[in-house]
Amino acid sequence: MKYIEPQILPSLGHAEVRIIARTPEAARAVAEALRGCFAGTAERSFPGLGGDTRLHLTVDTAVSAGPAGSRLAAGRSPAVAGAHSDEI
């Protein structure tokens, strides 16, 4: 049986984002794109098990961070996708 650590949910209006990429540059590029849409906190970077890069950041979904964020807010639709196969 696999042990799953309990997760503390982010505060209301915030989302925890986990980015897994082959290189630090790719992870940072995705984080920059998210920061163009949402206000956020500093990122935390960790080395992955297979030499990949794992980057964690918290974004404030209630506060847009510029033109990209306002376009997102205008076009929001309900999410219909489920969890990935490696998620619970």
Secondary structure, DSSP 8 states (H G I E B T S, - for coil): -----------TTEEEEEEEESSHHHHHHHHHHHHTTEEE---EEEE-TTS-EEEEEEEEEEEE-SHHHHHHHHT---------TT--
